[in-house]
Amino acid sequence: MTTIDSSPGGEFEQHTAQIYGWAYRLLGRHHDALDVVQDVFLRWDAQCLRETPRQPRGWLRRVTVNRAIDLRRQRRESIDPQACDEVAGRDESETAADQDLLRADIALSMDGLSSGQRGVLIAKIYDEMTFREIATEMGLALSTVKTHYLRAIRALRDRLEPRWNQEKTP
Amino acid sequence: MNCEDFEMLMTDALGDELAEGDRAGFESHLAACETCRREYESLTRTIDATRTLAGPRRVSVQRDGQRLVIQPAESDELTASHAPVHSAVRNGSLLRFAASILVAFTAGYAVHAGLMLAGDARQEQQITQIEHAASPSVRGSLALAHARNPSRSGLAKCLATITRPRP
């Protein structure tokens, strides 16, 4: 990353790599992640015409995650819940397909979460922020952040656990 | 310690933020209560699984004049579907790649020319800030819309109305 200026466009540039990373983890494809970066940029620019967000990274994370989940839903990836269960029943070693299944499960779980819960989950697990840092960035009470985190993890667990139980069954 | 108190500490533990002073009580309840232990183990396993989700090892974001160019670093985690643009050339998509470059150049030129005529350098910086060869359609749309209405309000409308669900 080279010169960073202080304009709203420069603010976006500071976070471009992170935006790409958040999108890539949920989508798993370079060009899909780039599409999300592009969409987020357009939304960022439209937002800055009205009011620049006070917490840019938090705003960008929330919009990126929402957009990535929307894109996944629109693309109707070949992995659907039925297919997931069929593949999980086989004894397969960790492959790119397994990663895609995991991404699909995570994206499906996030679909049922609130925007705040999604943001806290991504910030905690992938950005490795403390609860207090997340609370400051998102403008939430510390207890709310912790509650969001626990609920999000439980939603993911409820999605993943049936597959683990199926893998255990001979 | 009861299970309700344990749950509060469990969230801290799951976030790797359990205070040292709480550790003894936490571990004691964990050893004594099978329900809480199973809950904690399944949630820990969930977090571990989520963390294994591969992200891009490296991504470079480079400014090229008014553009940002995003490229993943070469990695053995990349599959054919993740290959950088130059792989499309090797895979025999030379004509499509050349066409997308031509459209991108034309769109970029039209946008630059229109915005310079409108006399707003900031608009130019914003509108051309992100480009990559694989998706010229958005830039093409912006160029056409701006050509129809080069005013500032027209540009704002372009930005607000472009939604592009891909097939």
Interface residues (C-beta under 8 A of the other chain):
Chain A: M1 T2 T3 S7 P8 G9 F12 E13 T16 A17 Y20 G21 Y24 R25 G28 R29 H30 H31 A33 L34 D35 V37 Q38 D39 F41 L42 D45 A46 L49 Q74 R75 A96 Q99 L102 R103 I106 K124 I125 Y126 T130 F131 K146 T147 Y149 L150 I153 R154 L156 R157 L160 E161 W164
Chain B: E7 M8 M10 T11 D12 L14 G15 E17 S42 L43 R45 T46 I47 A49 T50 R51 T52 L53 A54 G55 P56 V59 V61 Q62 R63 L68 I70 P72 L78 T79 S81 H82 A83 P84 R122 Q125 Q126 Q129 I130 H132 A134 S135 V138 A156 L159 A160 I162 R164 P165 R166
